[in-house]
Amino acid sequence: MAVMALANSLGLADLEAMPDDGRRYELIGGAIVMTSAPGPAHQRVSRRLLALLEAAIPAGHEAFHAPIDLDLHGDERVQPDLIVVPTSSVGETRLSLPALLVVEILSAGSGIHDTVTKRAVYAAAGIPAYWIIDPAADEITALRLDDTGTYQTYAQGRTVTLDWPVAVELDIASLTRPPS
C-alpha cells in the first residue's frame, strides 16, 4: 500500500485524476491511498461472501464488491471489499451513505489500513456494521457501532452465526478453501 500526500490536502479532483491502472485508489484524510489489485485467494473469499450476502440482505438493499466507490462525508472516498447499502444509496457511478454493512478482507500489506484507518473512517461515517475477514488468521470479526461511535466486537471466530445486520452463518474454511 502506498500513500500520496502533499503539503496541502488532496481532494476528489486529485483522486479522479489518478490513472486507471488496475490499482485501487481511495481518498482518506486528504491523502490518496493506493492498494494493488487483490489476488486470487482474496477474490475467492469476496466472491463467496458476496453470494452469501446477496441471499441474506433485506429487501430494498443491494450488495456490491470492489472495485466500487463509496463517497463518505466531506472529501473522502473509499473502496470497501464488500458493502451492503439501501437502494437509495446507489448512484449512477458510485455509492453514497447510508450503508448498512462494510466488509474488508485482509491481505498482505492491508492489515493496518483495514483494521485501524478504515475502521476509524467507517465509524466516523456512522456505518453500523463492519466485518473483517482475516484468511491468514482463519478468523472472522463482526463489529457493531455503539452509541459512542466506537466499534465493538459482537462475534468472532472461525465460524460465526450472525443475526444482524443480515442473518448468515460464516465459516472461514468455506470462504477460503480452493475448489477441489
Secondary structure, DSSP 4 states (H G I P E B T S, - for coil): -EEE--SSPP-HHHHHTS--SS-EEEEETTEEEEEPPP-HHHHHHHHHHHHHHHHHPPTTEEEEESS--EE-SSS-EE--SEEEEEGGGB-SSSEES--SEEEEE--TTTHHIIIIIHHHHHHHTT-SEEEEEETTTTEEEEEEE-TTS-EEEEEEESEEEE-SSS-EEEEHHHHHPPP-
